[in-house]
Amino acid sequence: MGPVDLLNHLFNLLLPAIWMASVLQLWHRLFARRHAITLGWRQQWLRLFLAGALVLLAGAVLLGDGAMTTYIALAVVTGACQVWLLRRYRPALPLADVPASNTDHSDPR
């Protein structure tokens, strides 16, 4: 197997992780605008891709390439990673305007 074939096999192994990270990223940017996230889109995509790539590599080593349970695990792990990213990197809520309390501590007698 030559280097081009090796790169082709590696790309085809990681292609589902690329696809899942891209679809989750696109879905969030298009349809979930109310769930703002402070993490940049490249960092979010990279973290989703790395989670998916680790699942695919572990599935290839443990179960063999193309096992259906690997693809189910890919969907579950990348979805859970997306939820975690949305909760972990959401912007801080602005402080509510607290009405000024009576700071006059004089004795009312």
N, C-alpha and C positions, 0 to 999 in steps of 0.2 A: 504494500500500500504506500503510495507516494504522499508527499506533504499536502498536495491539493486534495487528495481523497480524504486524508485525515481531517483537514479543515472543513471539508464538506460534511463529514460525519459529525463532527463536533457542532457545527452550525445547526444541522438538522436535529441533534439531540437537544440543543438549547432553544430552538425555535418556539416551542410551546411556552417557555418562560418569557421570551420576548413578546409573544402575542398577548399573554395574560397581563403582563405589566403595562403594555400599551393600551389594551382595552380598558383596564381598570383606571388608568390615568386619564384617558379620553372621556370615559363615563363620568368620572368625578368632575372634570373641567366643564363638561357640557351640561350635565343634569343635576349636579349637587352643588350649585353655586352658594347655597345658603350655609353650607358647611365649609367655611373658609379654613385654610390651613396655612401656617406660617412657613412650612417647608417648601423649598423651590420645587418646580416640576421635575427637574433633572434628578435631584436627590430622591424625590419620591419614587420616580421610575426606577432608579438604580436600586433602591432598597427592595422594591417589589420584584425586580428581576433577580437580584441575588437570592432572595428567599425562594423563588421558583426554581432557580438554577440548582440550589442546594437540594431541593426536593427531587428534582429530576436526576441529579447525579447519584443521590442516595438510592433512588428507585432502580437506577441502572445497575448499581453494584449489588443491591440486595435481591432484587426481583427479576432482573433482566430487562433489557430495553423494550419499551412499548407495553409494559404491563398496565392494565386498566386502573389498578389501584394507585399507580404512580400518578396518573392524570387526575384522579379524584383527589388525591393528597395535594396535588399542585393547586387545584381550584380552592380547596379548603384553606391551605396555608397562605396563599396570596390574598384571598379574601379576608382572612383573619389579620394579616399584616396590614392591609388597607384600613381596616377598622381601627387597629392599634395606632396607625399613623394619623388617622383623622382625630382620634381622641388625644394622642400625645402632643401633637403639634397644632392644636387649635389655638387661635389667638386668645389672649387674656381678655376677659370681659372688662369693659370700662367700669370704673367705680361709679356707683349710683350717686347722684347728688344728694348728699346727706344734709338735711336742713340744719342750719346753724343752731346749736342749742344755746340756751341761756348761759352765757359765760360770766354773767354778773353774779358773783358768789357773796354778795353782801347780805347781811342779815335782814330779812324782811320785816322785823318787828318794829 
